[in-house]
Amino acid sequence: MQSVGQSSPHRILQGILDATRESVMIVDSSRRIVAANQAAYDAFARQNGSLRNKRLSEVIRDLSLHDAFTRAIESGRESDIRMDFIGTERRSYDIHVSPIDLDDSPHGIGVFYDVTQIERLEKVRQEFLSNISHELRTPLTSIMAFVETLEDGAIDDKENNRRFLGVIRRNAERMNGLIADILELSMIESGNVFIEVKQVPLFNLVEDVFAALSSKAAARRIELINNVGQGVKVTADPVRLEQMLTNLIDNGIKFNRPAGRVTVDLGLNGGSNSISVSDTGEGILTEHLQRIFERFYRADRGRTREVGGTGLGLAIVKHLARLHGGEVSVSSALSRGTTFILELPA
Ligand code: ADP
């Protein structure tokens, strides 16, 4: 609190207020700021500027804030208001303004709670819920429609009944996969996934992933190429590394052109192993490139629906890479292909 007087209790109070995350300001009857704590300086003072003795309206142009201080000073009433303030970035505040008598004259004291982050998280939460509902509803609608068709007589239609059951099973599997991915993400995000790093023979691990995805690759005539040297080891949690590579290679197959290639390579980058997964697919537009690691983000909704997938795979890869102390990045050239690089500390 930058204010007059340096008596000991005053200094204690000043210390407390300066250590407070909320901004605190005291305004006098001529609407000038007579005191403000460090947080208020950080939030509202222009570069190296002062707050003391400035008019409130000069520092923050907000009518409802001004009215709240007027109510406190002239009528001795408290108020709670919401305010958005655009400084270096837009921030939102819940503000409590109350009357306070100082040296026998009425003042107003405002405490500003920064709710920007809470609001951001609330928006993410709502979007997440609405995405999940949407993603679950699509296969569920299909399951319900086909069950109804079977009930309405198609069960006796020998030519189609198995096909309809197949559609129901595929949609149920999709819901199952989605729920598994959501649980996985929430486990990772709540800090309940621990990794145990070992020396992992990468060539063999890539061969295992290729084997698991071989029928999917064959269906699209995609060639899977393992360029990792035999016997080379990387430091990673083998289960989690397999999970990351499965996601990246699976995407490389799904978003490839027919008869394309997916290649896995290993390079050394400073103190890190960089495992690359490249494909010869359609590539990703620059505007989508940085967002594809977000939950449920898809570059091309129509296409992804066609090839299947939850939109959570890359979010999981990003979290798992970070749990290893590493990072995942992407580069892409339209109609030439995409390369994901997994950097893991050696
Ligand atoms: P999905 O389950 O949809 O594959 P991901 O999180 O794995 O979810 O990927 C998110 C989106 O990123 C995909 O829907 C797709 O639009 C894009 N994408 C991922 N990998 C590739 C790739 N190798 N080539 C082109 N687009 C890709």
Boltz pocket constraint, residues with backbone or C-beta under 6 A from the ligand:
constraints:
  - pocket:
      binder: B
      contacts: [[A, 247], [A, 248], [A, 251], [A, 252], [A, 255], [A, 279], [A, 281], [A, 282], [A, 283], [A, 284], [A, 292], [A, 294], [A, 297], [A, 298], [A, 299], [A, 300], [A, 304], [A, 308], [A, 309], [A, 310], [A, 311], [A, 312], [A, 313], [A, 314], [A, 315], [A, 338]]
      max_distance: 6.0
